[in-house]
Amino acid sequence: FKYPDFDAGWTISMELLKHSVAGLSTKSPTGSFTIDVQHEVAMIYYDDDILLTNVPQFCVNKPLGEDECVSTVRYTEPGCGSVDAEDILVSVKTCHKFHGTRIPVFKATSA
């Protein structure tokens, strides 16, 4: 399942752009809760049986010119050293009406 990496770059054809505009004028994205916008963009197309393809020239962590990269973005991890598990705090912002659906998923994921 392919999805766009907005940082590395992505393009769509004029035909797909017109399809997107027409689709968004008749159906809007569901809800206002988003976690992974890139995945949700891909799902809009996937739901219409349109599969995105990878273009390896949109690179991540490679210099321009390597593998014929036409765009690139560099990610570096901060040099924080090691952190004890007791020193890590994770919080989730939500409201009461979503506690029944979101908190069990969070607890199952973070266990």
Biopython code that builds the backbone (N, CA, C, O; Angstrom):
import numpy as np
from Bio.PDB.StructureBuilder import StructureBuilder

atoms = [
    (1, "PHE", "N", (0.855, -1.172, 0.000)),
    (1, "PHE", "CA", (0.000, 0.000, 0.000)),
    (1, "PHE", "C", (0.896, 1.228, 0.000)),
    (1, "PHE", "O", (1.605, 1.464, 0.979)),
    (2, "LYS", "N", (0.886, 2.003, -1.048)),
    (2, "LYS", "CA", (1.731, 3.188, -1.190)),
    (2, "LYS", "C", (0.975, 4.427, -0.718)),
    (2, "LYS", "O", (-0.239, 4.533, -0.890)),
    (3, "TYR", "N", (1.709, 5.355, -0.122)),
    (3, "TYR", "CA", (1.117, 6.628, 0.272)),
    (3, "TYR", "C", (2.164, 7.721, 0.102)),
    (3, "TYR", "O", (3.360, 7.436, 0.150)),
    (4, "PRO", "N", (1.737, 8.967, -0.096)),
    (4, "PRO", "CA", (2.696, 10.037, -0.388)),
    (4, "PRO", "C", (3.525, 10.411, 0.833)),
    (4, "PRO", "O", (3.032, 10.402, 1.961)),
    (5, "ASP", "N", (4.778, 10.735, 0.595)),
    (5, "ASP", "CA", (5.647, 11.292, 1.630)),
    (5, "ASP", "C", (5.757, 12.785, 1.321)),
    (5, "ASP", "O", (6.546, 13.189, 0.467)),
    (6, "PHE", "N", (4.979, 13.586, 2.005)),
    (6, "PHE", "CA", (4.913, 15.012, 1.702)),
    (6, "PHE", "C", (6.269, 15.690, 1.835)),
    (6, "PHE", "O", (6.549, 16.649, 1.116)),
    (7, "ASP", "N", (7.119, 15.207, 2.746)),
    (7, "ASP", "CA", (8.431, 15.821, 2.932)),
    (7, "ASP", "C", (9.340, 15.584, 1.736)),
    (7, "ASP", "O", (10.042, 16.499, 1.304)),
    (8, "ALA", "N", (9.337, 14.364, 1.193)),
    (8, "ALA", "CA", (10.207, 14.037, 0.060)),
    (8, "ALA", "C", (9.660, 14.623, -1.233)),
    (8, "ALA", "O", (10.425, 14.913, -2.154)),
    (9, "GLY", "N", (8.366, 14.799, -1.311)),
    (9, "GLY", "CA", (7.722, 15.343, -2.505)),
    (9, "GLY", "C", (6.771, 14.324, -3.109)),
    (9, "GLY", "O", (6.962, 13.116, -2.974)),
    (10, "TRP", "N", (5.758, 14.826, -3.767)),
    (10, "TRP", "CA", (4.835, 13.939, -4.467)),
    (10, "TRP", "C", (4.149, 14.733, -5.560)),
    (10, "TRP", "O", (3.985, 15.948, -5.452)),
    (11, "THR", "N", (3.757, 14.051, -6.593)),
    (11, "THR", "CA", (3.056, 14.685, -7.709)),
    (11, "THR", "C", (1.848, 13.844, -8.062)),
    (11, "THR", "O", (1.805, 12.643, -7.793)),
    (12, "ILE", "N", (0.877, 14.486, -8.663)),
    (12, "ILE", "CA", (-0.270, 13.755, -9.204)),
    (12, "ILE", "C", (-0.540, 14.283, -10.603)),
    (12, "ILE", "O", (-0.207, 15.423, -10.927)),
    (13, "SER", "N", (-1.135, 13.457, -11.410)),
    (13, "SER", "CA", (-1.445, 13.862, -12.776)),
    (13, "SER", "C", (-2.623, 14.838, -12.771)),
    (13, "SER", "O", (-3.360, 14.935, -11.789)),
    (14, "MET", "N", (-2.785, 15.553, -13.872)),
    (14, "MET", "CA", (-3.917, 16.471, -14.010)),
    (14, "MET", "C", (-5.225, 15.685, -13.929)),
    (14, "MET", "O", (-6.202, 16.161, -13.352)),
    (15, "GLU", "N", (-5.244, 14.494, -14.502)),
    (15, "GLU", "CA", (-6.458, 13.661, -14.456)),
    (15, "GLU", "C", (-6.811, 13.303, -13.007)),
    (15, "GLU", "O", (-7.977, 13.363, -12.617)),
    (16, "LEU", "N", (-5.808, 12.934, -12.218)),
    (16, "LEU", "CA", (-6.075, 12.597, -10.822)),
    (16, "LEU", "C", (-6.457, 13.841, -10.024)),
    (16, "LEU", "O", (-7.288, 13.762, -9.119)),
    (17, "LEU", "N", (-5.864, 14.983, -10.347)),
    (17, "LEU", "CA", (-6.245, 16.231, -9.686)),
    (17, "LEU", "C", (-7.720, 16.544, -9.948)),
    (17, "LEU", "O", (-8.454, 16.887, -9.021)),
    (18, "LYS", "N", (-8.154, 16.429, -11.198)),
    (18, "LYS", "CA", (-9.564, 16.671, -11.534)),
    (18, "LYS", "C", (-10.468, 15.676, -10.814)),
    (18, "LYS", "O", (-11.534, 16.047, -10.321)),
    (19, "HIS", "N", (-10.043, 14.403, -10.753)),
    (19, "HIS", "CA", (-10.809, 13.377, -10.030)),
    (19, "HIS", "C", (-10.928, 13.759, -8.553)),
    (19, "HIS", "O", (-11.987, 13.599, -7.947)),
    (20, "SER", "N", (-9.832, 14.265, -7.981)),
    (20, "SER", "CA", (-9.828, 14.649, -6.570)),
    (20, "SER", "C", (-10.786, 15.799, -6.310)),
    (20, "SER", "O", (-11.557, 15.767, -5.351)),
    (21, "VAL", "N", (-10.738, 16.803, -7.155)),
    (21, "VAL", "CA", (-11.621, 17.959, -7.000)),
    (21, "VAL", "C", (-13.079, 17.532, -7.117)),
    (21, "VAL", "O", (-13.917, 17.945, -6.315)),
    (22, "ALA", "N", (-13.381, 16.708, -8.110)),
    (22, "ALA", "CA", (-14.757, 16.230, -8.281)),
    (22, "ALA", "C", (-15.199, 15.403, -7.088)),
    (22, "ALA", "O", (-16.326, 15.541, -6.614)),
    (23, "GLY", "N", (-14.311, 14.542, -6.602)),
    (23, "GLY", "CA", (-14.652, 13.705, -5.450)),
    (23, "GLY", "C", (-14.877, 14.509, -4.192)),
    (23, "GLY", "O", (-15.812, 14.233, -3.440)),
    (24, "LEU", "N", (-14.036, 15.499, -3.950)),
    (24, "LEU", "CA", (-14.177, 16.313, -2.745)),
    (24, "LEU", "C", (-15.399, 17.225, -2.802)),
    (24, "LEU", "O", (-15.908, 17.645, -1.763)),
    (25, "SER", "N", (-15.875, 17.535, -4.016)),
    (25, "SER", "CA", (-17.067, 18.375, -4.108)),
    (25, "SER", "C", (-18.333, 17.582, -3.792)),
    (25, "SER", "O", (-19.356, 18.167, -3.435)),
    (26, "THR", "N", (-18.273, 16.248, -3.921)),
    (26, "THR", "CA", (-19.452, 15.434, -3.633)),
    (26, "THR", "C", (-19.365, 14.696, -2.302)),
    (26, "THR", "O", (-20.392, 14.365, -1.710)),
    (27, "LYS", "N", (-18.148, 14.436, -1.827)),
    (27, "LYS", "CA", (-17.996, 13.780, -0.529)),
    (27, "LYS", "C", (-16.796, 14.384, 0.177)),
    (27, "LYS", "O", (-15.715, 14.508, -0.400)),
    (28, "SER", "N", (-16.995, 14.753, 1.410)),
    (28, "SER", "CA", (-15.881, 15.334, 2.165)),
    (28, "SER", "C", (-15.236, 14.241, 3.005)),
    (28, "SER", "O", (-15.867, 13.225, 3.294)),
    (29, "PRO", "N", (-13.986, 14.445, 3.397)),
    (29, "PRO", "CA", (-13.338, 13.459, 4.266)),
    (29, "PRO", "C", (-14.152, 13.240, 5.529)),
    (29, "PRO", "O", (-14.791, 14.164, 6.032)),
    (30, "THR", "N", (-14.127, 12.019, 6.036)),
    (30, "THR", "CA", (-14.936, 11.683, 7.201)),
    (30, "THR", "C", (-14.311, 12.223, 8.475)),
    (30, "THR", "O", (-13.123, 12.028, 8.730)),
    (31, "GLY", "N", (-15.110, 12.891, 9.256)),
    (31, "GLY", "CA", (-14.689, 13.355, 10.563)),
    (31, "GLY", "C", (-13.637, 14.444, 10.525)),
    (31, "GLY", "O", (-13.160, 14.838, 9.461)),
    (32, "SER", "N", (-13.288, 14.919, 11.705)),
    (32, "SER", "CA", (-12.267, 15.953, 11.811)),
    (32, "SER", "C", (-11.043, 15.429, 12.546)),
    (32, "SER", "O", (-10.131, 16.194, 12.858)),
    (33, "PHE", "N", (-11.016, 14.137, 12.822)),
    (33, "PHE", "CA", (-9.915, 13.537, 13.570)),
    (33, "PHE", "C", (-8.951, 12.889, 12.599)),
    (33, "PHE", "O", (-9.316, 11.943, 11.901)),
    (34, "THR", "N", (-7.725, 13.384, 12.545)),
    (34, "THR", "CA", (-6.723, 12.798, 11.665)),
    (34, "THR", "C", (-5.459, 12.503, 12.449)),
    (34, "THR", "O", (-5.056, 13.281, 13.313)),
    (35, "ILE", "N", (-4.841, 11.382, 12.144)),
    (35, "ILE", "CA", (-3.572, 11.028, 12.764)),
    (35, "ILE", "C", (-2.476, 11.072, 11.719)),
    (35, "ILE", "O", (-1.418, 11.658, 11.946)),
    (36, "ASP", "N", (-2.723, 10.460, 10.585)),
    (36, "ASP", "CA", (-1.700, 10.316, 9.550)),
    (36, "ASP", "C", (-2.282, 10.808, 8.232)),
    (36, "ASP", "O", (-2.910, 10.045, 7.498)),
    (37, "VAL", "N", (-2.069, 12.086, 7.938)),
    (37, "VAL", "CA", (-2.678, 12.709, 6.768)),
    (37, "VAL", "C", (-2.250, 12.009, 5.482)),
    (37, "VAL", "O", (-3.068, 11.828, 4.580)),
    (38, "GLN", "N", (-0.975, 11.611, 5.383)),
    (38, "GLN", "CA", (-0.503, 10.954, 4.164)),
    (38, "GLN", "C", (-1.280, 9.663, 3.904)),
    (38, "GLN", "O", (-1.675, 9.386, 2.771)),
    (39, "HIS", "N", (-1.495, 8.886, 4.947)),
    (39, "HIS", "CA", (-2.251, 7.639, 4.801)),
    (39, "HIS", "C", (-3.695, 7.941, 4.418)),
    (39, "HIS", "O", (-4.273, 7.250, 3.579)),
    (40, "GLU", "N", (-4.273, 8.955, 5.019)),
    (40, "GLU", "CA", (-5.672, 9.270, 4.734)),
    (40, "GLU", "C", (-5.850, 9.786, 3.305)),
    (40, "GLU", "O", (-6.872, 9.511, 2.676)),
    (41, "VAL", "N", (-4.869, 10.532, 2.786)),
    (41, "VAL", "CA", (-4.918, 10.959, 1.380)),
    (41, "VAL", "C", (-4.901, 9.731, 0.483)),
    (41, "VAL", "O", (-5.692, 9.635, -0.455)),
    (42, "ALA", "N", (-4.005, 8.794, 0.762)),
    (42, "ALA", "CA", (-3.927, 7.576, -0.039)),
    (42, "ALA", "C", (-5.233, 6.783, 0.042)),
    (42, "ALA", "O", (-5.656, 6.190, -0.951)),
    (43, "MET", "N", (-5.870, 6.766, 1.203)),
    (43, "MET", "CA", (-7.132, 6.025, 1.362)),
    (43, "MET", "C", (-8.255, 6.629, 0.524)),
    (43, "MET", "O", (-9.124, 5.906, 0.037)),
    (44, "ILE", "N", (-8.240, 7.949, 0.354)),
    (44, "ILE", "CA", (-9.263, 8.581, -0.496)),
    (44, "ILE", "C", (-9.184, 8.001, -1.902)),
    (44, "ILE", "O", (-10.204, 7.677, -2.510)),
    (45, "TYR", "N", (-7.959, 7.874, -2.413)),
    (45, "TYR", "CA", (-7.783, 7.291, -3.749)),
    (45, "TYR", "C", (-8.047, 5.789, -3.738)),
    (45, "TYR", "O", (-8.684, 5.264, -4.651)),
    (46, "TYR", "N", (-7.565, 5.104, -2.721)),
    (46, "TYR", "CA", (-7.729, 3.651, -2.614)),
    (46, "TYR", "C", (-9.205, 3.273, -2.614)),
    (46, "TYR", "O", (-9.603, 2.292, -3.243)),
    (47, "ASP", "N", (-10.009, 4.051, -1.907)),
    (47, "ASP", "CA", (-11.453, 3.782, -1.862)),
    (47, "ASP", "C", (-12.107, 3.901, -3.237)),
    (47, "ASP", "O", (-13.180, 3.343, -3.466)),
    (48, "ASP", "N", (-11.463, 4.625, -4.152)),
    (48, "ASP", "CA", (-11.954, 4.747, -5.534)),
    (48, "ASP", "C", (-11.185, 3.826, -6.481)),
    (48, "ASP", "O", (-11.193, 4.025, -7.696)),
    (49, "ASP", "N", (-10.513, 2.804, -5.907)),
    (49, "ASP", "CA", (-9.741, 1.824, -6.699)),
    (49, "ASP", "C", (-8.594, 2.465, -7.477)),
    (49, "ASP", "O", (-8.249, 2.013, -8.568)),
    (50, "ILE", "N", (-8.009, 3.514, -6.916)),
    (50, "ILE", "CA", (-6.843, 4.159, -7.517)),
    (50, "ILE", "C", (-5.658, 3.867, -6.598)),
    (50, "ILE", "O", (-5.673, 4.248, -5.428)),
    (51, "LEU", "N", (-4.642, 3.201, -7.119)),
    (51, "LEU", "CA", (-3.466, 2.879, -6.327)),
    (51, "LEU", "C", (-2.338, 3.836, -6.684)),
    (51, "LEU", "O", (-2.066, 4.075, -7.861)),
    (52, "LEU", "N", (-1.693, 4.375, -5.681)),
    (52, "LEU", "CA", (-0.558, 5.251, -5.897)),
    (52, "LEU", "C", (0.680, 4.400, -6.163)),
    (52, "LEU", "O", (0.756, 3.255, -5.720)),
    (53, "THR", "N", (1.627, 4.945, -6.868)),
    (53, "THR", "CA", (2.859, 4.221, -7.161)),
    (53, "THR", "C", (4.048, 4.974, -6.582)),
    (53, "THR", "O", (4.037, 6.199, -6.460)),
    (54, "ASN", "N", (5.059, 4.215, -6.235)),
    (54, "ASN", "CA", (6.281, 4.802, -5.706)),
    (54, "ASN", "C", (7.126, 5.371, -6.842)),
    (54, "ASN", "O", (7.278, 4.746, -7.892)),
    (55, "VAL", "N", (7.668, 6.552, -6.623)),
    (55, "VAL", "CA", (8.614, 7.149, -7.560)),
    (55, "VAL", "C", (9.916, 7.296, -6.790)),
    (55, "VAL", "O", (10.047, 8.205, -5.970)),
    (56, "PRO", "N", (10.878, 6.420, -7.038)),
    (56, "PRO", "CA", (12.094, 6.422, -6.216)),
    (56, "PRO", "C", (12.932, 7.692, -6.340)),
    (56, "PRO", "O", (13.846, 7.899, -5.541)),
    (57, "GLN", "N", (12.647, 8.540, -7.313)),
    (57, "GLN", "CA", (13.403, 9.782, -7.452)),
    (57, "GLN", "C", (13.041, 10.820, -6.383)),
    (57, "GLN", "O", (13.769, 11.797, -6.208)),
    (58, "PHE", "N", (11.930, 10.623, -5.669)),
    (58, "PHE", "CA", (11.610, 11.448, -4.507)),
    (58, "PHE", "C", (12.259, 10.764, -3.316)),
    (58, "PHE", "O", (11.737, 9.770, -2.811)),
    (59, "CYS", "N", (13.384, 11.283, -2.865)),
    (59, "CYS", "CA", (14.258, 10.563, -1.934)),
    (59, "CYS", "C", (14.143, 11.060, -0.496)),
    (59, "CYS", "O", (13.752, 12.197, -0.228)),
    (60, "VAL", "N", (14.497, 10.168, 0.405)),
    (60, "VAL", "CA", (14.607, 10.474, 1.820)),
    (60, "VAL", "C", (15.991, 10.022, 2.276)),
    (60, "VAL", "O", (16.397, 8.887, 2.026)),
    (61, "ASN", "N", (16.702, 10.909, 2.938)),
    (61, "ASN", "CA", (18.043, 10.625, 3.472)),
    (61, "ASN", "C", (19.053, 10.201, 2.411)),
    (61, "ASN", "O", (19.932, 9.383, 2.682)),
    (62, "LYS", "N", (18.933, 10.745, 1.217)),
    (62, "LYS", "CA", (19.918, 10.524, 0.160)),
    (62, "LYS", "C", (20.248, 11.880, -0.450)),
    (62, "LYS", "O", (19.361, 12.723, -0.588)),
    (63, "PRO", "N", (21.496, 12.104, -0.814)),
    (63, "PRO", "CA", (21.827, 13.389, -1.436)),
    (63, "PRO", "C", (21.279, 13.469, -2.855)),
    (63, "PRO", "O", (21.107, 12.449, -3.523)),
    (64, "LEU", "N", (21.006, 14.690, -3.311)),
    (64, "LEU", "CA", (20.581, 14.876, -4.697)),
    (64, "LEU", "C", (21.651, 14.296, -5.610)),
    (64, "LEU", "O", (22.846, 14.439, -5.349)),
    (65, "GLY", "N", (21.230, 13.664, -6.648)),
    (65, "GLY", "CA", (22.162, 13.048, -7.582)),
    (65, "GLY", "C", (22.362, 11.572, -7.305)),
    (65, "GLY", "O", (22.619, 10.812, -8.239)),
    (66, "GLU", "N", (22.254, 11.130, -6.049)),
    (66, "GLU", "CA", (22.368, 9.705, -5.740)),
    (66, "GLU", "C", (21.062, 9.024, -6.143)),
    (66, "GLU", "O", (19.979, 9.494, -5.794)),
    (67, "ASP", "N", (21.163, 7.926, -6.870)),
    (67, "ASP", "CA", (19.978, 7.221, -7.363)),
    (67, "ASP", "C", (19.075, 8.146, -8.170)),
    (67, "ASP", "O", (17.864, 7.936, -8.239)),
    (68, "GLU", "N", (19.662, 9.158, -8.772)),
    (68, "GLU", "CA", (18.923, 10.111, -9.598)),
    (68, "GLU", "C", (17.816, 10.823, -8.830)),
    (68, "GLU", "O", (16.726, 11.040, -9.359)),
    (69, "CYS", "N", (18.098, 11.187, -7.577)),
    (69, "CYS", "CA", (17.113, 11.884, -6.743)),
    (69, "CYS", "C", (16.817, 13.266, -7.325)),
    (69, "CYS", "O", (17.737, 14.028, -7.621)),
    (70, "VAL", "N", (15.537, 13.584, -7.488)),
    (70, "VAL", "CA", (15.145, 14.917, -7.947)),
    (70, "VAL", "C", (14.729, 15.795, -6.775)),
    (70, "VAL", "O", (14.654, 17.017, -6.901)),
    (71, "SER", "N", (14.460, 15.169, -5.639)),
    (71, "SER", "CA", (14.186, 15.910, -4.410)),
    (71, "SER", "C", (14.660, 15.043, -3.257)),
    (71, "SER", "O", (14.781, 13.825, -3.392)),
    (72, "THR", "N", (14.925, 15.668, -2.135)),
    (72, "THR", "CA", (15.366, 14.906, -0.977)),
    (72, "THR", "C", (15.037, 15.669, 0.289)),
    (72, "THR", "O", (14.850, 16.885, 0.265)),
    (73, "VAL", "N", (14.971, 14.966, 1.365)),
    (73, "VAL", "CA", (14.820, 15.567, 2.684)),
    (73, "VAL", "C", (15.697, 14.737, 3.616)),
    (73, "VAL", "O", (15.764, 13.513, 3.499)),
    (74, "ARG", "N", (16.356, 15.407, 4.524)),
    (74, "ARG", "CA", (17.247, 14.706, 5.454)),
    (74, "ARG", "C", (16.594, 14.644, 6.835)),
    (74, "ARG", "O", (16.142, 15.656, 7.370)),
    (75, "TYR", "N", (16.556, 13.456, 7.389)),
    (75, "TYR", "CA", (16.096, 13.256, 8.749)),
    (75, "TYR", "C", (17.291, 12.842, 9.592)),
    (75, "TYR", "O", (18.061, 11.970, 9.189)),
    (76, "THR", "N", (17.452, 13.445, 10.731)),
    (76, "THR", "CA", (18.488, 13.022, 11.652)),
    (76, "THR", "C", (17.851, 12.823, 13.018)),
    (76, "THR", "O", (16.969, 13.579, 13.424)),
    (77, "GLU", "N", (18.304, 11.807, 13.711)),
    (77, "GLU", "CA", (17.803, 11.560, 15.050)),
    (77, "GLU", "C", (18.615, 12.396, 16.040)),
    (77, "GLU", "O", (19.834, 12.506, 15.906)),
    (78, "PRO", "N", (17.953, 12.976, 17.018)),
    (78, "PRO", "CA", (18.689, 13.772, 17.996)),
    (78, "PRO", "C", (19.593, 12.877, 18.839)),
    (78, "PRO", "O", (19.240, 11.735, 19.133)),
    (79, "GLY", "N", (20.733, 13.382, 19.219)),
    (79, "GLY", "CA", (21.656, 12.621, 20.044)),
    (79, "GLY", "C", (21.317, 12.751, 21.514)),
    (79, "GLY", "O", (22.035, 13.412, 22.264)),
    (80, "CYS", "N", (20.239, 12.132, 21.926)),
    (80, "CYS", "CA", (19.758, 12.256, 23.306)),
    (80, "CYS", "C", (20.409, 11.245, 24.245)),
    (80, "CYS", "O", (20.262, 11.353, 25.463)),
    (81, "GLY", "N", (21.121, 10.272, 23.700)),
    (81, "GLY", "CA", (21.658, 9.223, 24.555)),
    (81, "GLY", "C", (20.566, 8.244, 24.922)),
    (81, "GLY", "O", (19.501, 8.226, 24.305)),
    (82, "SER", "N", (20.830, 7.440, 25.917)),
    (82, "SER", "CA", (19.818, 6.465, 26.333)),
    (82, "SER", "C", (18.899, 7.093, 27.376)),
    (82, "SER", "O", (19.311, 7.951, 28.157)),
    (83, "VAL", "N", (17.666, 6.652, 27.370)),
    (83, "VAL", "CA", (16.657, 7.155, 28.295)),
    (83, "VAL", "C", (16.017, 5.955, 28.973)),
    (83, "VAL", "O", (15.586, 5.017, 28.302)),
    (84, "ASP", "N", (15.955, 5.979, 30.284)),
    (84, "ASP", "CA", (15.310, 4.906, 31.025)),
    (84, "ASP", "C", (13.805, 4.946, 30.802)),
    (84, "ASP", "O", (13.218, 6.021, 30.673)),
    (85, "ALA", "N", (13.186, 3.778, 30.758)),
    (85, "ALA", "CA", (11.739, 3.688, 30.526)),
    (85, "ALA", "C", (10.957, 4.462, 31.584)),
    (85, "ALA", "O", (9.896, 5.013, 31.290)),
    (86, "GLU", "N", (11.469, 4.508, 32.802)),
    (86, "GLU", "CA", (10.759, 5.234, 33.872)),
    (86, "GLU", "C", (10.721, 6.747, 33.615)),
    (86, "GLU", "O", (9.911, 7.462, 34.205)),
    (87, "ASP", "N", (11.599, 7.222, 32.734)),
    (87, "ASP", "CA", (11.666, 8.656, 32.442)),
    (87, "ASP", "C", (10.835, 9.070, 31.233)),
    (87, "ASP", "O", (10.886, 10.224, 30.807)),
    (88, "ILE", "N", (10.070, 8.130, 30.679)),
    (88, "ILE", "CA", (9.256, 8.422, 29.491)),
    (88, "ILE", "C", (7.803, 8.584, 29.907)),
    (88, "ILE", "O", (7.245, 7.743, 30.612)),
    (89, "LEU", "N", (7.205, 9.669, 29.464)),
    (89, "LEU", "CA", (5.802, 9.944, 29.729)),
    (89, "LEU", "C", (5.090, 10.116, 28.399)),
    (89, "LEU", "O", (5.525, 10.895, 27.551)),
    (90, "VAL", "N", (4.007, 9.396, 28.219)),
    (90, "VAL", "CA", (3.203, 9.526, 27.013)),
    (90, "VAL", "C", (1.821, 9.999, 27.442)),
    (90, "VAL", "O", (1.229, 9.451, 28.371)),
    (91, "SER", "N", (1.313, 11.018, 26.761)),
    (91, "SER", "CA", (-0.028, 11.501, 27.080)),
    (91, "SER", "C", (-0.869, 11.514, 25.821)),
    (91, "SER", "O", (-0.348, 11.618, 24.711)),
    (92, "VAL", "N", (-2.156, 11.409, 26.003)),
    (92, "VAL", "CA", (-3.104, 11.417, 24.897)),
    (92, "VAL", "C", (-4.190, 12.425, 25.220)),
    (92, "VAL", "O", (-4.812, 12.377, 26.281)),
    (93, "LYS", "N", (-4.404, 13.332, 24.291)),
    (93, "LYS", "CA", (-5.470, 14.317, 24.472)),
    (93, "LYS", "C", (-6.708, 13.807, 23.745)),
    (93, "LYS", "O", (-6.664, 13.516, 22.549)),
    (94, "THR", "N", (-7.788, 13.704, 24.465)),
    (94, "THR", "CA", (-9.050, 13.267, 23.877)),
    (94, "THR", "C", (-10.179, 13.853, 24.728)),
    (94, "THR", "O", (-9.926, 14.523, 25.729)),
    (95, "CYS", "N", (-11.398, 13.602, 24.333)),
    (95, "CYS", "CA", (-12.523, 14.063, 25.142)),
    (95, "CYS", "C", (-13.371, 12.850, 25.536)),
    (95, "CYS", "O", (-13.231, 11.769, 24.964)),
    (96, "HIS", "N", (-14.220, 13.040, 26.484)),
    (96, "HIS", "CA", (-14.969, 11.935, 27.095)),
    (96, "HIS", "C", (-15.727, 11.083, 26.088)),
    (96, "HIS", "O", (-15.781, 9.861, 26.231)),
    (97, "LYS", "N", (-16.316, 11.710, 25.067)),
    (97, "LYS", "CA", (-17.142, 10.925, 24.143)),
    (97, "LYS", "C", (-16.331, 9.902, 23.349)),
    (97, "LYS", "O", (-16.910, 8.962, 22.806)),
    (98, "PHE", "N", (-15.000, 10.059, 23.265)),
    (98, "PHE", "CA", (-14.161, 9.112, 22.537)),
    (98, "PHE", "C", (-13.417, 8.141, 23.450)),
    (98, "PHE", "O", (-12.686, 7.285, 22.951)),
    (99, "HIS", "N", (-13.576, 8.242, 24.757)),
    (99, "HIS", "CA", (-12.844, 7.374, 25.674)),
    (99, "HIS", "C", (-13.117, 5.899, 25.409)),
    (99, "HIS", "O", (-12.196, 5.085, 25.477)),
    (100, "GLY", "N", (-14.346, 5.541, 25.111)),
    (100, "GLY", "CA", (-14.699, 4.138, 24.903)),
    (100, "GLY", "C", (-14.035, 3.507, 23.694)),
    (100, "GLY", "O", (-13.791, 2.301, 23.679)),
    (101, "THR", "N", (-13.741, 4.313, 22.677)),
    (101, "THR", "CA", (-13.130, 3.755, 21.461)),
    (101, "THR", "C", (-11.628, 3.994, 21.384)),
    (101, "THR", "O", (-10.910, 3.146, 20.855)),
    (102, "ARG", "N", (-11.141, 5.088, 21.880)),
    (102, "ARG", "CA", (-9.725, 5.423, 21.706)),
    (102, "ARG", "C", (-8.818, 4.896, 22.812)),
    (102, "ARG", "O", (-7.713, 4.429, 22.536)),
    (103, "ILE", "N", (-9.269, 4.966, 24.046)),
    (103, "ILE", "CA", (-8.401, 4.550, 25.145)),
    (103, "ILE", "C", (-8.066, 3.058, 25.080)),
    (103, "ILE", "O", (-6.908, 2.707, 25.305)),
    (104, "PRO", "N", (-9.008, 2.162, 24.787)),
    (104, "PRO", "CA", (-8.621, 0.745, 24.679)),
    (104, "PRO", "C", (-7.583, 0.496, 23.561)),
    (104, "PRO", "O", (-6.692, -0.336, 23.725)),
    (105, "VAL", "N", (-7.696, 1.203, 22.448)),
    (105, "VAL", "CA", (-6.722, 1.047, 21.368)),
    (105, "VAL", "C", (-5.357, 1.542, 21.827)),
    (105, "VAL", "O", (-4.345, 0.889, 21.571)),
    (106, "PHE", "N", (-5.317, 2.671, 22.493)),
    (106, "PHE", "CA", (-4.056, 3.197, 22.991)),
    (106, "PHE", "C", (-3.412, 2.240, 23.997)),
    (106, "PHE", "O", (-2.212, 1.975, 23.927)),
    (107, "LYS", "N", (-4.211, 1.727, 24.931)),
    (107, "LYS", "CA", (-3.659, 0.822, 25.924)),
    (107, "LYS", "C", (-3.125, -0.456, 25.284)),
    (107, "LYS", "O", (-2.075, -0.959, 25.684)),
    (108, "ALA", "N", (-3.840, -0.981, 24.296)),
    (108, "ALA", "CA", (-3.384, -2.197, 23.619)),
    (108, "ALA", "C", (-2.121, -1.948, 22.806)),
    (108, "ALA", "O", (-1.279, -2.838, 22.683)),
    (109, "THR", "N", (-1.982, -0.762, 22.255)),
    (109, "THR", "CA", (-0.823, -0.429, 21.439)),
    (109, "THR", "C", (0.405, -0.147, 22.278)),
    (109, "THR", "O", (1.522, -0.484, 21.885)),
    (110, "SER", "N", (0.207, 0.471, 23.434)),
    (110, "SER", "CA", (1.347, 0.913, 24.228)),
    (110, "SER", "C", (1.789, -0.100, 25.278)),
    (110, "SER", "O", (2.731, 0.164, 26.024)),
    (111, "ALA", "N", (1.141, -1.227, 25.349)),
    (111, "ALA", "CA", (1.493, -2.224, 26.391)),
    (111, "ALA", "C", (2.850, -2.839, 26.129)),
    (111, "ALA", "O", (3.301, -3.689, 26.897)),
]
sb = StructureBuilder()
sb.init_structure("model")
sb.init_model(0)
sb.init_chain("A")
sb.init_seg("    ")
for serial, (resi, resn, name, xyz) in enumerate(atoms, 1):
    if name == "N":
        sb.init_residue(resn, " ", resi, " ")
    sb.init_atom(name, np.array(xyz, "f"), 0.0, 1.0, " ", f" {name:<3s}", serial, name[0])
structure = sb.get_structure()
